């Protein structure tokens, strides 16, 4: 592309995710905006079988609707003893379960997962968080970057920070759960942090790739 964009879209309404990407992009002179306030975005059906497919579905849809470079991500938890579940279904893993009184969706997801892992010994509870970030240009060029965070599934929640499965994800290298880390500590080790750093490393090359329309 001939010009460096002044703004890009992050395909989310999550203000935390927008803030997370906005800081490093600001150093490149790029503004990151979310989907709030964009009224021409169609419903996005995340029906991919992998994190990369879902991230690309979101990024492609928003790019086509706006004509802007779009970044999107898909994340989840893979548990080895469950053959990689919940995987791409992590956010809606317990949709088939009934809520308990005063229970959040995150708490219900953890409850189902711990129920499925009941009786599995500590050495068989290996798992990992996975994030795939996709960036798509209006001319059809796209890249994906994956980050992983290896850990072990706890027997019960530990810690008050974070979200999702953080309270039952244990990092054996530092001896604590993801929900006991500060935002800065988590970013330094997490799957999302690794994927964002990978995106930034490849950003200039991504912008300089020739348009698909110019290829034979």
ChimeraX commands (.cxc) that place a marker at each C-alpha (Angstrom):
marker #1 position 0.00,0.00,0.00 radius 0.5
marker #1 position 1.31,3.45,-0.82 radius 0.5
marker #1 position 0.04,5.30,2.26 radius 0.5
marker #1 position 0.25,4.43,5.93 radius 0.5
marker #1 position -3.30,4.40,7.29 radius 0.5
marker #1 position -4.21,6.99,9.91 radius 0.5
marker #1 position -6.75,4.68,11.49 radius 0.5
marker #1 position -7.63,1.00,11.62 radius 0.5
marker #1 position -10.61,-0.87,12.99 radius 0.5
marker #1 position -10.46,-3.49,15.71 radius 0.5
marker #1 position -13.45,-5.80,15.25 radius 0.5
marker #1 position -14.70,-5.68,18.82 radius 0.5
marker #1 position -16.74,-3.56,21.22 radius 0.5
marker #1 position -14.50,-4.63,24.12 radius 0.5
marker #1 position -12.92,-1.41,25.41 radius 0.5
marker #1 position -10.13,-3.33,27.13 radius 0.5
marker #1 position -9.04,-4.94,23.86 radius 0.5
marker #1 position -9.21,-1.60,22.05 radius 0.5
marker #1 position -7.05,0.07,24.70 radius 0.5
marker #1 position -4.59,-2.82,24.60 radius 0.5
marker #1 position -3.93,-2.36,20.87 radius 0.5
marker #1 position -4.34,1.42,20.79 radius 0.5
marker #1 position -1.25,2.12,22.87 radius 0.5
marker #1 position 1.34,0.46,20.59 radius 0.5
marker #1 position -0.43,1.60,17.42 radius 0.5
marker #1 position -0.37,5.20,18.64 radius 0.5
marker #1 position 3.43,5.11,18.49 radius 0.5
marker #1 position 3.05,4.38,14.77 radius 0.5
marker #1 position 0.69,7.31,14.30 radius 0.5
marker #1 position -2.34,5.05,13.90 radius 0.5
marker #1 position -5.68,5.43,15.69 radius 0.5
marker #1 position -7.55,2.26,16.67 radius 0.5
marker #1 position -11.35,2.40,16.70 radius 0.5
marker #1 position -13.82,-0.29,17.71 radius 0.5
marker #1 position -17.18,-1.29,16.32 radius 0.5
marker #1 position -19.19,1.01,18.59 radius 0.5
marker #1 position -20.70,3.75,16.47 radius 0.5
marker #1 position -20.30,1.87,13.19 radius 0.5
marker #1 position -23.81,1.20,11.97 radius 0.5
marker #1 position -23.04,-0.56,8.70 radius 0.5
marker #1 position -21.54,-3.74,10.17 radius 0.5
marker #1 position -23.57,-6.89,9.41 radius 0.5
marker #1 position -24.05,-9.68,11.92 radius 0.5
marker #1 position -20.93,-11.83,12.00 radius 0.5
marker #1 position -21.38,-15.57,12.29 radius 0.5
marker #1 position -18.23,-17.08,13.80 radius 0.5
marker #1 position -18.61,-20.59,12.42 radius 0.5
marker #1 position -14.96,-21.37,11.72 radius 0.5
marker #1 position -13.36,-24.56,12.98 radius 0.5
marker #1 position -10.14,-22.84,14.06 radius 0.5
marker #1 position -9.19,-19.61,15.82 radius 0.5
marker #1 position -7.59,-18.35,12.61 radius 0.5
marker #1 position -10.74,-18.97,10.58 radius 0.5
marker #1 position -12.92,-17.09,13.06 radius 0.5
marker #1 position -10.50,-14.17,13.28 radius 0.5
marker #1 position -10.41,-13.92,9.49 radius 0.5
marker #1 position -14.20,-14.12,9.22 radius 0.5
marker #1 position -14.54,-11.11,11.53 radius 0.5
marker #1 position -11.75,-9.07,9.94 radius 0.5
marker #1 position -12.88,-9.74,6.36 radius 0.5
marker #1 position -16.51,-8.87,7.15 radius 0.5
marker #1 position -15.63,-5.54,8.74 radius 0.5
marker #1 position -13.11,-4.62,6.04 radius 0.5
marker #1 position -15.68,-5.30,3.33 radius 0.5
marker #1 position -18.26,-3.18,5.15 radius 0.5
marker #1 position -15.98,-0.22,5.91 radius 0.5
marker #1 position -13.16,-0.22,3.35 radius 0.5
marker #1 position -10.68,0.09,6.22 radius 0.5
marker #1 position -7.88,-2.15,7.40 radius 0.5
marker #1 position -9.35,-4.32,10.14 radius 0.5
marker #1 position -7.80,-6.40,12.90 radius 0.5
marker #1 position -9.73,-9.15,14.66 radius 0.5
marker #1 position -8.90,-11.92,17.07 radius 0.5
marker #1 position -10.30,-15.18,18.32 radius 0.5
marker #1 position -9.16,-16.80,21.53 radius 0.5
marker #1 position -9.88,-19.79,23.68 radius 0.5
marker #1 position -8.65,-22.49,26.01 radius 0.5
marker #1 position -7.49,-25.90,24.79 radius 0.5
marker #1 position -7.41,-28.75,27.32 radius 0.5
marker #1 position -5.38,-31.78,26.31 radius 0.5
marker #1 position -7.41,-34.29,28.33 radius 0.5
marker #1 position -10.53,-33.11,26.46 radius 0.5
marker #1 position -8.95,-33.39,23.01 radius 0.5
marker #1 position -8.61,-29.61,22.74 radius 0.5
marker #1 position -12.03,-28.62,24.09 radius 0.5
marker #1 position -13.45,-26.08,24.70 radius 0.5
marker #1 position -11.30,-24.53,21.93 radius 0.5
marker #1 position -13.18,-22.22,19.56 radius 0.5
marker #1 position -16.32,-22.77,21.66 radius 0.5
marker #1 position -14.68,-21.42,24.85 radius 0.5
marker #1 position -16.88,-18.31,25.21 radius 0.5
marker #1 position -20.13,-20.24,24.76 radius 0.5
marker #1 position -19.01,-23.59,26.15 radius 0.5
marker #1 position -21.76,-23.89,28.76 radius 0.5
marker #1 position -24.64,-22.48,26.72 radius 0.5
marker #1 position -26.31,-25.88,27.12 radius 0.5
marker #1 position -26.14,-25.63,30.94 radius 0.5
marker #1 position -28.54,-23.88,33.28 radius 0.5
marker #1 position -27.31,-20.82,35.20 radius 0.5
marker #1 position -27.09,-21.11,38.96 radius 0.5
marker #1 position -28.43,-18.17,41.00 radius 0.5
marker #1 position -26.14,-15.11,40.71 radius 0.5
marker #1 position -23.75,-17.01,38.43 radius 0.5
marker #1 position -21.96,-15.22,35.59 radius 0.5
marker #1 position -21.35,-16.76,32.18 radius 0.5
marker #1 position -17.63,-17.07,32.96 radius 0.5
marker #1 position -18.42,-18.88,36.20 radius 0.5
marker #1 position -20.76,-21.25,34.41 radius 0.5
marker #1 position -18.13,-22.04,31.77 radius 0.5
marker #1 position -15.59,-22.83,34.48 radius 0.5
marker #1 position -18.11,-24.94,36.37 radius 0.5
marker #1 position -18.78,-27.09,33.33 radius 0.5
marker #1 position -15.09,-27.47,32.51 radius 0.5
marker #1 position -14.14,-28.43,36.07 radius 0.5
marker #1 position -17.01,-30.93,36.14 radius 0.5
marker #1 position -15.69,-32.55,32.94 radius 0.5
marker #1 position -12.19,-32.66,34.41 radius 0.5
marker #1 position -13.25,-34.10,37.78 radius 0.5
marker #1 position -10.90,-36.91,38.78 radius 0.5
marker #1 position -8.22,-36.04,36.20 radius 0.5
marker #1 position -4.85,-35.95,38.02 radius 0.5
marker #1 position -2.64,-32.86,38.07 radius 0.5
marker #1 position -0.12,-34.24,35.56 radius 0.5
marker #1 position -2.90,-34.81,33.03 radius 0.5
marker #1 position -4.42,-31.34,33.29 radius 0.5
marker #1 position -2.17,-29.60,30.77 radius 0.5
marker #1 position -3.78,-26.85,28.74 radius 0.5
marker #1 position -3.06,-23.65,26.86 radius 0.5
marker #1 position -4.65,-20.37,26.00 radius 0.5
marker #1 position -4.53,-19.61,22.27 radius 0.5
marker #1 position -5.09,-16.34,20.43 radius 0.5
marker #1 position -5.05,-15.80,16.70 radius 0.5
marker #1 position -4.97,-12.23,15.39 radius 0.5
marker #1 position -5.90,-11.52,11.77 radius 0.5
marker #1 position -5.26,-8.31,9.86 radius 0.5
marker #1 position -7.04,-7.74,6.54 radius 0.5
marker #1 position -6.54,-4.97,3.97 radius 0.5
marker #1 position -9.27,-3.76,1.61 radius 0.5
marker #1 position -7.20,-4.99,-1.36 radius 0.5
marker #1 position -7.35,-8.57,-0.09 radius 0.5
marker #1 position -3.97,-8.94,1.59 radius 0.5
marker #1 position -4.16,-10.57,5.01 radius 0.5
marker #1 position -1.96,-12.06,7.72 radius 0.5
marker #1 position -2.57,-14.14,10.85 radius 0.5
marker #1 position -0.42,-14.37,13.95 radius 0.5
marker #1 position -0.87,-16.88,16.77 radius 0.5
marker #1 position 0.16,-16.68,20.40 radius 0.5
marker #1 position 0.02,-19.46,22.99 radius 0.5
marker #1 position 0.31,-19.58,26.78 radius 0.5
marker #1 position 1.04,-23.01,28.21 radius 0.5
marker #1 position -0.34,-23.95,31.62 radius 0.5
marker #1 position -2.27,-26.38,33.75 radius 0.5
marker #1 position -5.92,-26.49,34.77 radius 0.5
marker #1 position -6.50,-25.99,38.49 radius 0.5
marker #1 position -8.96,-28.02,40.56 radius 0.5
marker #1 position -10.79,-24.85,41.66 radius 0.5
marker #1 position -10.67,-21.09,40.89 radius 0.5
marker #1 position -7.85,-19.01,42.34 radius 0.5
marker #1 position -7.56,-15.21,42.12 radius 0.5
marker #1 position -9.87,-12.27,41.45 radius 0.5
marker #1 position -8.33,-10.55,38.42 radius 0.5
marker #1 position -8.77,-11.24,34.72 radius 0.5
marker #1 position -11.80,-12.78,33.07 radius 0.5
marker #1 position -12.92,-15.95,31.32 radius 0.5
marker #1 position -11.00,-19.02,32.44 radius 0.5
marker #1 position -8.19,-17.02,34.11 radius 0.5
marker #1 position -9.02,-18.20,37.67 radius 0.5
marker #1 position -8.50,-21.87,36.77 radius 0.5
marker #1 position -5.48,-21.41,34.49 radius 0.5
marker #1 position -2.19,-21.99,36.34 radius 0.5
marker #1 position 1.18,-20.89,34.94 radius 0.5
marker #1 position 3.74,-23.36,36.38 radius 0.5
marker #1 position 6.73,-21.22,35.40 radius 0.5
marker #1 position 5.74,-18.40,37.75 radius 0.5
marker #1 position 3.61,-20.47,40.13 radius 0.5
marker #1 position 0.37,-18.53,40.01 radius 0.5
marker #1 position -2.98,-18.41,38.26 radius 0.5
marker #1 position -3.70,-15.97,35.46 radius 0.5
marker #1 position -6.28,-14.31,37.71 radius 0.5
marker #1 position -3.59,-13.39,40.25 radius 0.5
marker #1 position -1.53,-11.35,37.77 radius 0.5
marker #1 position -1.69,-7.62,37.19 radius 0.5
marker #1 position -2.62,-6.41,33.71 radius 0.5
marker #1 position 1.03,-5.68,32.97 radius 0.5
marker #1 position 2.23,-9.07,34.22 radius 0.5
marker #1 position -0.44,-10.87,32.23 radius 0.5
marker #1 position 0.34,-9.00,29.02 radius 0.5
marker #1 position 4.01,-9.94,29.35 radius 0.5
marker #1 position 3.21,-13.67,29.45 radius 0.5
marker #1 position -0.16,-14.13,27.81 radius 0.5
marker #1 position -1.22,-15.52,24.47 radius 0.5
marker #1 position -2.75,-12.17,23.50 radius 0.5
marker #1 position 0.38,-10.28,24.45 radius 0.5
marker #1 position 2.51,-12.60,22.32 radius 0.5
marker #1 position 0.14,-12.30,19.36 radius 0.5
marker #1 position 0.05,-8.49,19.56 radius 0.5
marker #1 position 3.84,-8.30,19.69 radius 0.5
marker #1 position 4.01,-10.60,16.68 radius 0.5
marker #1 position 1.55,-8.36,14.81 radius 0.5
marker #1 position 3.62,-5.27,15.53 radius 0.5
marker #1 position 6.78,-6.99,14.33 radius 0.5
marker #1 position 5.12,-7.78,10.98 radius 0.5
marker #1 position 3.08,-4.59,10.63 radius 0.5
marker #1 position 5.37,-2.61,8.30 radius 0.5
marker #1 position 5.84,-5.60,6.02 radius 0.5
marker #1 position 2.08,-6.17,6.00 radius 0.5
marker #1 position 1.50,-2.61,4.82 radius 0.5
marker #1 position 4.18,-2.88,2.14 radius 0.5
marker #1 position 2.88,-6.08,0.54 radius 0.5
marker #1 position 1.67,-5.45,-3.02 radius 0.5
marker #1 position -2.05,-5.49,-3.63 radius 0.5
marker #1 position -3.50,-8.80,-4.79 radius 0.5
marker #1 position -5.09,-6.87,-7.64 radius 0.5
marker #1 position -1.63,-6.16,-9.05 radius 0.5
marker #1 position -0.53,-9.79,-9.03 radius 0.5
marker #1 position -0.57,-11.97,-12.16 radius 0.5
marker link #1:1,2 radius 0.2
marker link #1:2,3 radius 0.2
marker link #1:3,4 radius 0.2
marker link #1:4,5 radius 0.2
marker link #1:5,6 radius 0.2
marker link #1:6,7 radius 0.2
marker link #1:7,8 radius 0.2
marker link #1:8,9 radius 0.2
marker link #1:9,10 radius 0.2
marker link #1:10,11 radius 0.2
marker link #1:11,12 radius 0.2
marker link #1:12,13 radius 0.2
marker link #1:13,14 radius 0.2
marker link #1:14,15 radius 0.2
marker link #1:15,16 radius 0.2
marker link #1:16,17 radius 0.2
marker link #1:17,18 radius 0.2
marker link #1:18,19 radius 0.2
marker link #1:19,20 radius 0.2
marker link #1:20,21 radius 0.2
marker link #1:21,22 radius 0.2
marker link #1:22,23 radius 0.2
marker link #1:23,24 radius 0.2
marker link #1:24,25 radius 0.2
marker link #1:25,26 radius 0.2
marker link #1:26,27 radius 0.2
marker link #1:27,28 radius 0.2
marker link #1:28,29 radius 0.2
marker link #1:29,30 radius 0.2
marker link #1:30,31 radius 0.2
marker link #1:31,32 radius 0.2
marker link #1:32,33 radius 0.2
marker link #1:33,34 radius 0.2
marker link #1:34,35 radius 0.2
marker link #1:35,36 radius 0.2
marker link #1:36,37 radius 0.2
marker link #1:37,38 radius 0.2
marker link #1:38,39 radius 0.2
marker link #1:39,40 radius 0.2
marker link #1:40,41 radius 0.2
marker link #1:41,42 radius 0.2
marker link #1:42,43 radius 0.2
marker link #1:43,44 radius 0.2
marker link #1:44,45 radius 0.2
marker link #1:45,46 radius 0.2
marker link #1:46,47 radius 0.2
marker link #1:47,48 radius 0.2
marker link #1:48,49 radius 0.2
marker link #1:49,50 radius 0.2
marker link #1:50,51 radius 0.2
marker link #1:51,52 radius 0.2
marker link #1:52,53 radius 0.2
marker link #1:53,54 radius 0.2
marker link #1:54,55 radius 0.2
marker link #1:55,56 radius 0.2
marker link #1:56,57 radius 0.2
marker link #1:57,58 radius 0.2
marker link #1:58,59 radius 0.2
marker link #1:59,60 radius 0.2
marker link #1:60,61 radius 0.2
marker link #1:61,62 radius 0.2
marker link #1:62,63 radius 0.2
marker link #1:63,64 radius 0.2
marker link #1:64,65 radius 0.2
marker link #1:65,66 radius 0.2
marker link #1:66,67 radius 0.2
marker link #1:67,68 radius 0.2
marker link #1:68,69 radius 0.2
marker link #1:69,70 radius 0.2
marker link #1:70,71 radius 0.2
marker link #1:71,72 radius 0.2
marker link #1:72,73 radius 0.2
marker link #1:73,74 radius 0.2
marker link #1:74,75 radius 0.2
marker link #1:75,76 radius 0.2
marker link #1:76,77 radius 0.2
marker link #1:77,78 radius 0.2
marker link #1:78,79 radius 0.2
marker link #1:79,80 radius 0.2
marker link #1:80,81 radius 0.2
marker link #1:81,82 radius 0.2
marker link #1:82,83 radius 0.2
marker link #1:83,84 radius 0.2
marker link #1:84,85 radius 0.2
marker link #1:85,86 radius 0.2
marker link #1:86,87 radius 0.2
marker link #1:87,88 radius 0.2
marker link #1:88,89 radius 0.2
marker link #1:89,90 radius 0.2
marker link #1:90,91 radius 0.2
marker link #1:91,92 radius 0.2
marker link #1:92,93 radius 0.2
marker link #1:93,94 radius 0.2
marker link #1:94,95 radius 0.2
marker link #1:95,96 radius 0.2
marker link #1:96,97 radius 0.2
marker link #1:97,98 radius 0.2
marker link #1:98,99 radius 0.2
marker link #1:99,100 radius 0.2
marker link #1:100,101 radius 0.2
marker link #1:101,102 radius 0.2
marker link #1:102,103 radius 0.2
marker link #1:103,104 radius 0.2
marker link #1:104,105 radius 0.2
marker link #1:105,106 radius 0.2
marker link #1:106,107 radius 0.2
marker link #1:107,108 radius 0.2
marker link #1:108,109 radius 0.2
marker link #1:109,110 radius 0.2
marker link #1:110,111 radius 0.2
marker link #1:111,112 radius 0.2
marker link #1:112,113 radius 0.2
marker link #1:113,114 radius 0.2
marker link #1:114,115 radius 0.2
marker link #1:115,116 radius 0.2
marker link #1:116,117 radius 0.2
marker link #1:117,118 radius 0.2
marker link #1:118,119 radius 0.2
marker link #1:119,120 radius 0.2
marker link #1:120,121 radius 0.2
marker link #1:121,122 radius 0.2
marker link #1:122,123 radius 0.2
marker link #1:123,124 radius 0.2
marker link #1:124,125 radius 0.2
marker link #1:125,126 radius 0.2
marker link #1:126,127 radius 0.2
marker link #1:127,128 radius 0.2
marker link #1:128,129 radius 0.2
marker link #1:129,130 radius 0.2
marker link #1:130,131 radius 0.2
marker link #1:131,132 radius 0.2
marker link #1:132,133 radius 0.2
marker link #1:133,134 radius 0.2
marker link #1:134,135 radius 0.2
marker link #1:135,136 radius 0.2
marker link #1:136,137 radius 0.2
marker link #1:137,138 radius 0.2
marker link #1:138,139 radius 0.2
marker link #1:139,140 radius 0.2
marker link #1:140,141 radius 0.2
marker link #1:141,142 radius 0.2
marker link #1:142,143 radius 0.2
marker link #1:143,144 radius 0.2
marker link #1:144,145 radius 0.2
marker link #1:145,146 radius 0.2
marker link #1:146,147 radius 0.2
marker link #1:147,148 radius 0.2
marker link #1:148,149 radius 0.2
marker link #1:149,150 radius 0.2
marker link #1:150,151 radius 0.2
marker link #1:151,152 radius 0.2
marker link #1:152,153 radius 0.2
marker link #1:153,154 radius 0.2
marker link #1:154,155 radius 0.2
marker link #1:155,156 radius 0.2
marker link #1:156,157 radius 0.2
marker link #1:157,158 radius 0.2
marker link #1:158,159 radius 0.2
marker link #1:159,160 radius 0.2
marker link #1:160,161 radius 0.2
marker link #1:161,162 radius 0.2
marker link #1:162,163 radius 0.2
marker link #1:163,164 radius 0.2
marker link #1:164,165 radius 0.2
marker link #1:165,166 radius 0.2
marker link #1:166,167 radius 0.2
marker link #1:167,168 radius 0.2
marker link #1:168,169 radius 0.2
marker link #1:169,170 radius 0.2
marker link #1:170,171 radius 0.2
marker link #1:171,172 radius 0.2
marker link #1:172,173 radius 0.2
marker link #1:173,174 radius 0.2
marker link #1:174,175 radius 0.2
marker link #1:175,176 radius 0.2
marker link #1:176,177 radius 0.2
marker link #1:177,178 radius 0.2
marker link #1:178,179 radius 0.2
marker link #1:179,180 radius 0.2
marker link #1:180,181 radius 0.2
marker link #1:181,182 radius 0.2
marker link #1:182,183 radius 0.2
marker link #1:183,184 radius 0.2
marker link #1:184,185 radius 0.2
marker link #1:185,186 radius 0.2
marker link #1:186,187 radius 0.2
marker link #1:187,188 radius 0.2
marker link #1:188,189 radius 0.2
marker link #1:189,190 radius 0.2
marker link #1:190,191 radius 0.2
marker link #1:191,192 radius 0.2
marker link #1:192,193 radius 0.2
marker link #1:193,194 radius 0.2
marker link #1:194,195 radius 0.2
marker link #1:195,196 radius 0.2
marker link #1:196,197 radius 0.2
marker link #1:197,198 radius 0.2
marker link #1:198,199 radius 0.2
marker link #1:199,200 radius 0.2
marker link #1:200,201 radius 0.2
marker link #1:201,202 radius 0.2
marker link #1:202,203 radius 0.2
marker link #1:203,204 radius 0.2
marker link #1:204,205 radius 0.2
marker link #1:205,206 radius 0.2
marker link #1:206,207 radius 0.2
marker link #1:207,208 radius 0.2
marker link #1:208,209 radius 0.2
marker link #1:209,210 radius 0.2
marker link #1:210,211 radius 0.2
marker link #1:211,212 radius 0.2
marker link #1:212,213 radius 0.2
marker link #1:213,214 radius 0.2
marker link #1:214,215 radius 0.2
marker link #1:215,216 radius 0.2
view
